[in-house]
Amino acid sequence: MKKGIFILCVSLTVLSCKSDSKTVETDSETIKEKDTLITLTGDFIYYADAAVLQTPKEIYGVVIDDKMHELENAVKPLKNEVTDMVLVTVKVRRFEKPENEEGWPYRLEIKEILKVEKPDLNKKNVIKIGQ
């Protein structure tokens, strides 16, 4: 009888535990969040001391640190021009920018680089003037 009650208690405890992951709805997109880190996929560029990640619905400033430079070194061989953007998937910490600074409302601090994809060469969405 005691074993039955113990097994019932353990089963209820396991079933009642909440998952650490949740979905956060924002005005611009749905972000999967786990332990305050989120995974985003978007086009990355680092140029003239500014780093940006552009998702289909939002643009983020990226904190320039060692992890960002690691990502830049990973995407550099895939670029034809220094202004090319490369599709990446990264795990980041998202936070609001300081009020007294210019820029996009949110910043990203890269925590983990998950994937770097070769750009689609058939995509012709860049206009070049005067060659």
C-alpha positions as CSV (number, residue, x, y, z in Angstrom):
1,M,0.0,0.0,0.0
2,K,2.8,2.4,0.9
3,K,4.5,1.6,-2.5
4,G,1.3,2.5,-4.3
5,I,0.9,5.8,-2.6
6,F,4.6,6.6,-3.2
7,I,4.3,5.8,-6.9
8,L,1.1,7.9,-7.2
9,C,2.9,10.9,-5.5
10,V,5.9,10.6,-7.8
11,S,3.6,10.3,-10.9
12,L,1.6,13.4,-9.9
13,T,4.8,15.3,-9.3
14,V,6.2,14.4,-12.7
15,L,3.0,15.2,-14.5
16,S,2.5,18.6,-12.8
17,C,6.0,19.9,-13.6
18,K,6.0,22.8,-16.0
19,S,8.3,22.9,-19.0
20,D,10.9,25.6,-19.1
21,S,10.2,26.6,-22.6
22,K,7.4,29.0,-23.6
23,T,6.3,31.0,-26.6
24,V,6.4,34.7,-26.4
25,E,4.1,36.7,-28.7
26,T,5.4,40.2,-29.8
27,D,3.9,42.7,-32.2
28,S,6.3,41.5,-34.9
29,E,6.8,37.8,-34.5
30,T,6.6,34.7,-32.4
31,I,9.7,33.8,-30.5
32,K,10.5,30.5,-28.8
33,E,12.0,31.2,-25.5
34,K,13.8,28.9,-23.1
35,D,15.6,30.0,-20.0
36,T,15.5,33.6,-21.3
37,L,17.5,32.6,-24.4
38,I,15.7,32.7,-27.8
39,T,16.5,31.2,-31.1
40,L,16.3,33.5,-34.1
41,T,16.9,33.0,-37.8
42,G,17.7,36.0,-40.0
43,D,20.1,37.8,-42.2
44,F,23.3,38.9,-40.4
45,I,25.7,41.7,-41.4
46,Y,28.6,43.4,-39.7
47,Y,29.9,46.5,-41.4
48,A,31.6,49.7,-40.3
49,D,31.4,48.9,-36.6
50,A,27.6,48.0,-36.7
51,A,26.1,44.5,-36.5
52,V,22.5,43.8,-37.4
53,L,20.3,40.7,-37.5
54,Q,17.2,41.1,-39.8
55,T,14.4,38.6,-39.3
56,P,11.4,38.6,-41.6
57,K,9.5,40.9,-39.3
58,E,12.1,42.7,-37.1
59,I,15.5,44.3,-37.2
60,Y,17.9,44.0,-34.2
61,G,21.1,45.6,-33.3
62,V,23.7,43.0,-32.2
63,V,26.1,43.5,-29.3
64,I,29.7,43.6,-30.6
65,D,31.6,41.1,-28.6
66,D,33.7,38.0,-29.0
67,K,30.7,35.8,-30.0
68,M,29.7,38.4,-32.7
69,H,33.2,38.4,-34.1
70,E,33.1,34.5,-34.1
71,L,29.9,34.7,-36.2
72,E,31.5,37.3,-38.5
73,N,34.4,35.0,-39.1
74,A,32.0,32.2,-39.9
75,V,30.0,34.2,-42.5
76,K,33.0,36.0,-44.0
77,P,33.9,33.2,-46.4
78,L,30.4,33.0,-47.7
79,K,30.2,36.7,-48.8
80,N,31.0,38.0,-52.2
81,E,30.8,41.7,-51.1
82,V,31.5,43.1,-47.6
83,T,27.8,44.3,-47.6
84,D,26.3,40.9,-48.3
85,M,24.0,39.5,-45.6
86,V,24.2,35.8,-44.7
87,L,21.3,33.7,-43.3
88,V,22.2,32.5,-39.7
89,T,20.4,30.8,-36.9
90,V,21.6,31.9,-33.4
91,K,20.6,31.5,-29.8
92,V,20.5,35.0,-28.2
93,R,19.6,37.1,-25.2
94,R,17.2,39.8,-26.3
95,F,16.9,43.0,-24.3
96,E,15.7,46.6,-24.7
97,K,18.3,49.2,-25.8
98,P,19.1,52.1,-23.4
99,E,16.7,55.0,-23.8
100,N,19.4,57.5,-24.5
101,E,20.8,55.6,-27.5
102,E,19.7,55.5,-31.1
103,G,18.9,52.4,-32.9
104,W,16.3,49.6,-33.0
105,P,14.2,49.0,-29.9
106,Y,15.8,45.6,-29.1
107,R,19.4,44.4,-29.0
108,L,20.7,40.9,-29.2
109,E,23.6,39.3,-27.4
110,I,24.7,36.2,-29.3
111,K,25.2,33.2,-27.0
112,E,25.4,30.3,-29.4
113,I,25.8,30.0,-33.2
114,L,23.5,27.2,-34.4
115,K,23.7,27.5,-38.2
116,V,25.3,29.6,-41.0
117,E,23.8,29.1,-44.5
118,K,25.4,29.8,-47.8
119,P,23.6,32.8,-49.5
120,D,21.3,32.0,-52.5
121,L,23.2,33.3,-55.5
122,N,20.0,33.3,-57.6
123,K,18.4,35.9,-55.4
124,K,18.7,39.2,-57.2
125,N,17.4,41.7,-54.6
126,V,20.4,44.1,-54.6
127,I,20.6,47.1,-56.9
128,K,24.1,48.3,-57.8
129,I,24.5,51.8,-59.3
130,G,27.4,52.9,-61.4
131,Q,29.8,50.0,-62.2
